[in-house]
Amino acid sequence: MQKKTSDKSFKHEKKTSSIPYKKWEKKKKNPVLVAAAKKMFERTAAFKEKRAGEKSADNNGATKKFYTKKHINPTETNVGDKEVYSAEQKLTDEIRLNKYLSHAGVASRRAADELIKEGRVQVNGAVVKEMGYKVKVKDKILFDNKLLSLEKKYYLLLNKPKDYITTVKDEKDRKTVMELLRGAFEQIKSIEKPRLYPVGRLDRNTTGVLLITNDGEIAQKLTHPSSEVRKVYHVILDKSLRKDDFNKIAEGGVVLEDGIAEVDEIAYPNPKNKAEIGIQIHTGKNRFIRRLFESLDYEVEKLDRVFFAGLTKKDLPRGRWRFLNEEEVRLLKHFV
């Protein structure tokens, strides 16, 4: 009787086996399905074994790690005997030079190594070419004789609408372009909000491409006359531009109160409408285009900047903004 009971128990165990592909093999099921089931079972078993090991390690007081969605590779900080990954990235007292260059926005760590080898980096006045060299946050680091900073830089592109003043704050309490960027500050996750400001100026009634940043060096160089940054405008006049006036502008024959009105290019983008003008300039003089056409007895009805320092407002609706991507930031820095 005992033997019979044992046989039943044995048969019952076989029916409830956790290895289903073995039953399929005996029943001569499709070998492709059997192989797939076997692979899935082995993967599941390995995963369960790994989880059991991790749980056992946690119970024994082993190292714990906490991750956040904010950072893929957060910086380690020690809290007691546990290794905790903080939500805010903090630099230690000493870091590798290539990591410093990466945090400063110069290049990736691998590319930074090449820059160090080329002797383009100075630490406290001395050129450093050593790989793995460590620096302190308070050290004075120069790249191509430019002082670097670890403050994170932000670059935003705004398609400015009419009736907004290009300034951070207006004394007359008029609408400013900064009011359009409230959503940007909500997306910038930092303890201290960066001081963003517009680069250059667009008149209240001028629309189009406007750069907003907290990078003072880039802002200064993009607005300095020596940079000769290219700007393209779409102009709508109150009447058709005569051919002789067109040639006069193209040949530099217009003289304003602050000198000759130099224009890089001028064109009729729409041959059927001679009141619509495309014009490219590099000067940063105040109200230059409006004064240019006013001197020839034309009134500018619409003025839209469509290109500035390599940036365009393509696919960006009026009044909207977006962060620049990595490629656009590199292009922007090329201009300075």
C-alpha positions, 0 to 999 in steps of 0.5 A: 500500500505504501508503495502504491501511495508513493507511486501516486505521489510521484505521478502527481509531482510529475504533473505539477512539474515547473519544467513544462518543456520536459513534458513536451519533449516526451509527447514529441511536440514541435522542437522549435517550441520546446527550445523556446520554452526551455530558454524562457525557463532558464532565463526565469530561473536565473532571474529568480536566483539573482533576486534571491541573492540580492535580497539575502545580501540586503538582509545581511546589511550589504551595500544599498543603492538608490537611483532616481530618474533624474540622473542615469549615473548620479554621483556617489555620496556616503551616508553611514555605511551605505552607498547612496546615489543622490538626486543632485549631482555634486562634485567631490573635492578632487576630480579628473581633469577630463571630467571637469572639462566635460562638466564645463561643457567643453567636450566629452571626456574622451574628446577632452583627453585629446584636448589635454594631450594637445596642451590646450588646457592650463591648471593654475597657470601651468599647461597639463598634458598628463592623463588622469590628472586630478584638479580641485573645484577651486582650481583655475582651469583655462581652455584655449586661454578661456576661464572655465566655470562649472555653473551649468549653462542653459540656451533657449530659442524663442520665436518672439511675438510682437508687443513684447519688450526684449529685456528682463524687467521693464520699468514701465511694466510692459510685457517682457520676453521673460514672461514667455519663459515661465515654463522653462524655469519649471523644467530647470531642476536646480536648487538655484534658478539660473539668471537667464537674459536675452542676447541682444535686442529686438524692437517691441514690434519686431518678431523672430529668433531670439536667444536666451541664456545665462552664458555671459561670455557667449552673450557678450561675444555674439553682441560685440561688433567685432564678431560680425554675427550674421542675421537675416530678416524678412521685411514687409514694406508699405509699398514696392521697393523701387529697383534704383533704391534696391541697387542703392542699398545693395551697393552701400549707397545709403548713408545714415546718421551713424555712417554708411549702411552696410548690407551683406545681401538683399533680395526679392524672395517673392518676385510678384511682391516687390514690397517683400524683402529679404536682407542679411546684415552683420551689424548690431546698430540700433533699429538699423533696418527700420532706419535704412528704409525710412531714409528712402521714404519707406515704412517697415510694416513687418520685421521678422528675424528668421536667422541669427548666429546659425539659429532659425525658428523653423517648426517653432510657433510664434511665442513658443520656446525650446532648449537648444540641442547639443549640436546647436550649442556647438554651432553657437560656440563656433561663432565666438 
